[in-house]
Amino acid sequence: MDTVRVRFAPSPTGNLHIGGARTALFNWLFARSRGGVFVLRLEDTDTGRNIEEAAVQIATSLRWLGLDWDEGPDLGGPYGPYRQSDRFEIYQAEARRLVESGQAYWCYCTPEELAQQREEARKRGEVPRYDRRCCTLTAAQRQAKEAAGIRPALRVRVPRTGTTVVHDLIRGEVSFDNATLDDFIILKSNGGPTYNFACVVDDAAMRISHVIRAEEHLSNTPKQIVLYRLLGYQLPAFAHVPMILAPDRSKLSKRHGATAVEEFRAEGFLPEAIVNYLALLGWSPGDEREQMTLAQIQELFSLEAVSKHAAIYDVRKLTWLNGQYLSSLPLARVVEAVLPFMQEAGYVSAVPGAAELDYLNRVVETVRSRVHTLAELRDAAAYFYRSDFTYEEKGIRKYFAKPGVTELLARGREALAAVPSDQFTVEATEQAYRRVIDEMGISGGALIHPTRLALSGRTVGPGLFDIMATLGKEECLARLERAVDWIDINLRAEA
């Protein structure tokens, strides 16, 4: 196969898992870096677990991450259909070929009989595997079993001697003793294909040149190679990317936090950060760089640079990286990303006007360098949209309860009132406050800290004068007056 063709083939049983997203990314990067084709295929033969909404959500998550495909259920293509549930006739035809060539046979064993066979093998100290008792059934015997209502499964005849070697582009040669392989089922008793059979038939029919998938599928590969050979298909190249483990090196699960792309999206992570982070889970650009665009990753990506060792999932690293993107991306991009969060909170209207968007831009620019997610950005911006906040208790004790604080706040308000509204900038507000500090002979913190609390209700946040310039003159004056009144009512009365 001259053209690189790869596929991502999720089962639509739930949202796109972070491991699946990494597999999709590596396939996409390999295809795009080689001028190849990226195929999306839905492996939806498990009708009992399929969720139609999940198929839609997987596609939505991939697009959100910036991973487009060239062929798929929605786009079509020369080798469709791209849903396995629409390909049953193809599987049936290929299964008949194996039966007619004597490479597959019908098995009528019940689950109870199979369990007994496995138990007997264990007692003999042997590896449990099917004993081929149905392989030699006559036509009359098969008819009798079917007349008794037994629906057979179809097993493929696996070589019992020799080895099957997987030439893995990441792991090198991996050998499997054929004596450990079983005559595995390729069609279930209900006529549906098993994973290994459908996967091989589809990959061959869709001209897949490279099968890039998670390490846990390595054990399936010798069975699939057997099928490729029995069906006369050309073998693709295989590459099994390392597993993603939790920090304690256990299997990644919900208890370790968010594990689905949609969960990260809802928590306020940017697709740029997630893609960047996923690329570094098992792959390295060859230097110390950590922040890279998708285009840069594509330019540098190679399977040779993918590690054999398990990658450790670290949400703290992802969160840090997301903060880096919030600080460094163009302001318009961050505003676009945070807008739904602000609308959901009621801070911004459903169809914001120019003035509303201009204010949002100034708010985002003020707070974005101090947060790590869009949800944090929304929360950090709350006091820019609401003046009825409560003051932090520790700030009240530390700053508002000090003697003379109302006089300080009043002096600060007076200084700000003298600044023209059209000149109410970071520089002008700071100069006004510095003059008060010098005139009163006090430390900067003596005035700045209680003012921050008065304007935001918080003891930490962006630079005070950035807050002032963003809020504007009238709002700053109103909030300082509110704070003085609050102190007089709540603290002076107690004194």
Secondary structure by P-SEA (a helix, b strand, c coil): ccbbbbbbbbcccccccaaaaaaaaaaaaaaaaacbbbbbbbcccccccccaaaaaaaaaaaaaaccccccccccccccccccccccaaaaaaaaaaaaaaccbbbbcccaaaaaaaaaaaaaaccccccccccccccaaaaaaaaaabbbbbbbccccccbbbbbbcccccbbbbccccccccccccccccccaaaaaaaaaaaacccccccccccccaaaaaaaaaaaacccccbbbbcbbbbcccccccccccccccaaaaaaacccaaaaaaaaaacccccccccccccaaaaaacccccccccbbbbbbaaaaaaaaaaaaacccaaaaaaaaaaaaaaaccccccccaaaaaaaaaaaaacccccccaaaaaaaacccccccccccaaaaaccccccaaaaaaaaaaaaaaacccccccaaaaaaaaaaaaaaacccccccaaaaaaaaccccccccaaaaaaaacaaaaaaaaaaaaaaaaacccccc
